[in-house]
Amino acid sequence: MATSAVANAVDSFLPEALQFRSGAPLVDIGANLTHESFQRDLADVIARAKAANVATLIVTGTDIEHAEQAVELAKQTPGIYATAGVHPHDASGWNSDVARQLKTLHQKPEVVAVGECGLDFNRNFSTPHEQERAFEAQLALAAESGLPLFLHERDAGQRMREMLHSWRDDISQAVIHCFTADRDTLHGYLDLDLHIGLTGWICDERRGHHLRSIVKDIPLERLMVETDCPYLLPRNLPAKLKGRRHEPALLPWIVREIAQWHDVTETELGNATTRTAQHFFRLDAEA
């Protein structure tokens, strides 16, 4: 897209105070760009991300439909990749046909991870038994494909660690995306040689304050960053955003917050998390 068009895409939506540009190219490892809220202006959203130096977007596939949409978007747009999995909220619908379709998706070059999958004992939209059954099956798919895992966990840290421990020698790498738990849970995951994804949750003084004291426990080679947009808009942005829809162009603000608590520069954190993400998802070094 021409430079003027990129500038217009930024200026037409983001207030000047929210037009951050990262000093290092960033990888947003969790962007829900197939969400309906992005349908009307997706091209502008992507343009604003590029203008902010968010060079690579991993679009999350939480079910067959959204994974297929993510793959199509990745086919059409350089710098975009997809994941393919079944979210624990939808685990009740797991069957052999879903497994077959996922296996086919995992063979596509645009798909760089199995997931979003895992356990969510907070909301239990699917029963714990249904969640464990679907998760176990997707662990097997990850072992078969060799792809890394993009994992969701809420209030299920102990059971998640137990299941991952039994599969750890068979799967490649795994990231706990949108990590929000406590220090003990964090170290349990790090002991399993897992990666950690951090979001704007750390910018939330109501419920994310505890993360600030444990961020330095995450080695930079194990840390990645994400928006989880359109969700989790940072609460401490220096200006209000109309509609309150989060988007990848705001990732540099999250990097700034994490860097402060990790006691490194924004550029150092950006470069490190990008290297980690490129290695984890097996992306080209130029991404």
WOFEN-V341570 format. One record per backbone hydrogen bond with DSSP energy under -1.0 kcal/mol. CO is the residue of the C=O (numbers start at 1). NH is the residue of the N-H. Records with the same first field share a line. If there is no record, write none. Layout:
BEGIN
CO->NH + NH
END
This chain:
BEGIN
2->6
3->7
4->8
5->9
6->10
7->11
8->12
10->13 + 14
15->18
16->19
18->20
26->56
28->58
30->228
31->33 + 60
32->35
35->38
36->39
41->45
42->46
43->47
44->48
45->49
46->50
47->51
48->52
49->54
50->53
52->22
53->26 + 55
56->28
57->81
58->31
59->83
62->87
63->67
64->68
65->69
66->70
67->71
68->72
69->73
70->74
71->75
72->76
73->77
77->80
79->57
81->59
82->112
84->115
87->90
88->91
90->93
91->94
95->99
96->100
97->101
98->102
99->103
100->104
101->105
102->106
104->107
105->108
108->111
110->82
113->84
114->150
117->152
119->154
120->124
127->131
128->132
129->133
130->134
131->135
132->136
133->137
134->138
135->139
136->140
137->141
138->142
139->143
140->144
141->145
142->146
148->114
149->175
150->117
151->177
152->119
154->121
156->160
157->161
158->162
159->163
160->164
161->165
162->166
164->168
167->170 + 171
173->149
174->195
175->151 + 177
176->197
182->186
183->187
184->188
185->189
186->190
187->191
189->194
190->193
195->176
196->224
197->179
198->226
199->202
200->203
201->204
204->208
208->211
209->212
211->214 + 215
214->217
215->218
219->222
222->196
224->198
225->29
228->231
229->32
230->246
241->244
247->250
248->251
250->253 + 254
251->255
252->256
253->257
254->258
255->259
256->260
257->261
258->262
259->264
265->269
266->270
267->271
268->272
269->273
270->274
271->275
272->276
273->277
274->278
275->279
276->280
277->281
278->283
284->287
END
